[in-house]
Amino acid sequence: MQSIATFTLNPAIDGSCEAQSVRHTHKVRTTANRYDPGGGGINVARVVQRLGGNVRAHYLAGGATGGVLDNLLDRDGIARSRIDIADHTRISHAVFEHATGREYRFVPEGPLVSEAEWQQALVAFAKINADYLVFSGSLPRGVPGDFYVRLMAGRDPQSASRIVLDTSGAALSATLEAGGLFLVKPSQGELEQHLGRVLGDPEEIVAAAQDIVGRGQARHVAVTMGHEGAILVGEAGVYRLPAIPVEARSAVGAGDSFVGAMTLALAQGLPITDAFRRGVAAGTATVLTPGTGLCLPADVERIYGEVPAL
């Protein structure tokens, strides 16, 4: 099995709970309170490790909450490497309301990272070697939008690592423009933000993804579309998978689970189409679990059996 490294510049301590109803002003009594290590790349690492993969999480953390994040990663048995920053690691929170079945998600912007801190991370991260490098999650304040471009430019040009990108906004646009990615996984909304226009139907999404592949920006593009399923465009052709109907409990980490399971399947030597199916299964399995629990291996395997063959 090939190795995987994940990079998370804006990790989080992800809290979650349940309440009968959420009302302003009044105290909201909660149950099922839990805390998990979170943020894009850390969630990817949790899924890879849970499904039996070889992964190490690299991340920035600091302040009073940085040690809490470290402890949560150690609790879950995630191999980790931390770059220290001065500001506090953020704490996100999700509340599931039983009365309506709705989930409320509170996501802070995160710490302010100094230039000296992100430059230190840039040097350290550029030295890391793994078969798959997963750049995932938002960039914190102070980190330039082209951070991942600088990171790729600072790596050994002879490196055979395959780069997987799952980010948004300026970081997505800048890194796509630089090109050379193995896989990019935007949601439909993230792809629309990148293009500056609405993609009205699957054919437009396919055309946009084909343009990314044709420009050499990425060899494969997987676009997740929520209840509309997902589309894969790349060297193997164009494939679409429907969403698998389940009773959703939480959307937290569904996209990260998709990336984790798909990357792991590739690291295990599975064809890209099978890896795509594994990603859909893991993303679906994650919405079954409340709060920040992410997918369970048994659910992934069961749902994978329901995903149409390609």
N, C-alpha and C positions, 0 to 999 in steps of 0.2 A: 504494500500500500504506500502511495506517495504522501509526502508531508504537506501540511497546510499551516500557514501563518496568517493571523488576522491582525488588522491595525484599526484601532479605535481612538480617535483624537478627542472625542467628546462623549466619554462613557457616562453611565448613570447608575445610581442606586435606584432600582425600580421597585417602588412600593405599590401594593395593590390591596384592595379590600372590597367588601360588599356591604351594602346598606339597603334597608327596606325602601327608603325614599330619600332624595336629596332636596333639601329646602334651604333657601337663603335665611340668614340670621340665626335660625335654630341650630342647636347642636345636632350633628348627624352621627348617630351611634353606628359603629362599624363592626363587622365580624370578618373572619377568614383573612386576617391581616398577615401579609407576608412580604419579604424583601428578597430581591434577587439581583445579581450583577447584570447590568444592562448596557445599552448602547449598541449600535449596529454590529461592529466586529466582535464584541464580546458575546452578543446573542448568537452570532454565527458560530463562534467557538463552542458555546454551550451545546448547540445542536450537533456539531461534528463530534464532540466528545461523547455525547449521550448516545449517538448512533454508532460508536465504535471506531472513530477516526483518530488520526495522529495530528494534533493541533496544538499550537501555542498562541496565546493572546498577547499582543503588544499594545500598550495603551498609555495615555497620559492620566495622571491622577494627583490630587493634592489637597491641602487644607485639612480641616477636621474630618471630612468625610472620605478622604482618599484611603485611609486605613480600613474603613468599613468596607469599601469596595474590595480591597485586597483580601479581607477575611471572607467575604462572600465567595470570591473566586476560589480560595483555598478550600472552603466548605464543599464546593462542587467539584473539586479535584481538577480544576483547569490549570494547565501549565501556563505560567504567565511571566511577562517581563514589563516592568513599569518604568516610565520616565516621570520624574518628579516635577510638579509645577507648584507655584505658591498658592494659587486660588483654589477654592473649594470645588470638589467634584459635585456635580448637580444631583439632586434627588427628584425623580419623577414620581407621579402617583396616578393610579387608575382606580376608579370607583365604579363598581357594577351595581346598578340600581334595580332591585328585584321588582318594584312596582311597575316599571316600564320595560325592563329588559335592555335598557340603554347603558352604555359605558361612557363615563366621563374621564378624559385623559388630560392631566396637567403636566406640561413638559417645559421646564425652565430652559433658558437660552444657554446656560452653562457658564463655565469660568472664562475669565479674561486671561489669555495666554500671551506672555511677553515674547518679543522677537528672539531674545536669547533662549527662551524655553523651546520654541518651535524649531529654532535652528539646531538645538541640541538633539531634538527628536529626529530631525531630518538626517543628521549624520548617523545617529544610531540605527534608525530604521533602514537606511540604505545598505547597511552591512548584513542585513538579515537575509538568509537564503532558505527557501523552501520550494517545493515543486509548484505550489499554488500560493499566491499572495492575494489576500482579500482586503481591499480597501473599502471600508463600509461605515456608513453613518455620516452625520453632519460634522461640519468643522466648527470648533468653538470660536468665540470672539478673539480677534487678534491674529488668527492664522489665515494667511492669504489663500484666496480661492484656487490658486494654482499649486497648492502644496503637493498634491499627488504627482503633478507634472515634474516638479523639482525632485521629488523622491525618485521617480523613474529615471530622470536624467542623471542622478547621482549614483545609480547602480552600475555594477560591472556590465559593460555592453555584451559580454559573453554569457551572461546569466541566462539560463533556460527556463526561469520561472515563468509561469503563466499568471497573468494578472486578471483578477476578477474585481469589477467595480460596482458598488451599490451605494450611490450618494445622490445628491440633488443640487439644484441651484447652480451657483457659479462653479462649484467644485466639479459637478457633472459636466458642464459645458467646457470648462478648461481642459479637463482630462480627456474628453472625447476629441477635442480639437488636436491634442497632441498625438492621439492615435496609438496603435500598437497593443491594444487590450485584447485579451483572449475572450472574455465574456463581460458584458455589461447588463445589469438587470434594473432598469427603471420601472416604476409603476407607470400606468398610463398618464397620470397627472404630472409626474416628474418629467416624462418625455414631452408632454405638451408644454410645460414650463420652459424646457430647454429650447423647443422650437419656436415658442412664442405664438402658438396657435392651437386651436382645438382640433383634435382628431376625431371626426364624427362617426367613423365606423371602422371595423377591423381591417378593411382594405387600406385605409389611410395609415393605420398603425403599421401594417406590413410594409407599405411603401417607405415610410419614414425609417423603419428598421433596416430595410434593404439599402437605403441611402447611406446609413452609418457603416454597414458592411462594405458597400461598394467604395467608400472613401478610404477604406483601410483603417478606420477608427477602432473597430472591434471585429473579431472573427465571428462572434455569435452575439445576438441580442435576444434576451428573454424579457418580454413585457408582461407584467402582471396587471390584471384588469378587475380584481375583486370578484364580484359575483358573475362577471362575464368570462372568467377563466384566464387563460394565459396564451401568449403567442411566442414561438421561437423562430427566429430567422437567422440563417447563417450558411455555412458551407454545406450543411446536410440538406438544405432546402427550407421550406416554410411549413411550420406545423402549428396547429391550434388545439388546445385542450379545453374542454368545458370545466366550469367549476363543479366540484363534487358537493352535492347538497348535504349540509350538516346543520345542526342547531348551534349557532355561534354563541360563544360565551365571552370571548375577548379577541380583539384584533391585534393586541400587543405582540410584536415580534413575528407576525406571520410572514412578512417579506424577508426578514432575516433568516427564518427557518427555511424558506424556499432556497435562499442562497447557500445556506449551510449544507442542506441535503444534496443539492445539485452539485456543489463543489466536491463534497465527499464522494459522490458516485463517480465523478470524473477521476478523482484521485484513486479510486478503486479499479479504474480501467473500463468502466461501463461506457457504451456509446452515448453521444450527446443526447439522443432522443430518449434513452432510458433515464439519463440523469435529469432531463427536463421533467419526466413523469415523477421521479423521486422528489423533485422540488415542489411540484404541485401537491403531492401527497403530504409532505411535511408542512407546507403552508396551511393546508386544510386541517391537518391534525392539530396545529397550534390554536386555531380558533375554537377548538373544542375545550381547551383547558382554560380555567378562569384566571384572571389577572395576568401575572408575568411568568406563568409556569412553562410556557413554550410546549413543544410537541413531545408526546410520549412514544417511545419506539414501537410499542404494540399497536398504537393508533396509526402510526406511519405505515406499518406493514399491512394492516387491514385495509386502509384507504388506497394504498398503492395497488392492491388487487382490484380496486374499482376504477382506477384510472385507465382510460382506453389505450390500447396498444398503438404504437406508431410504426 
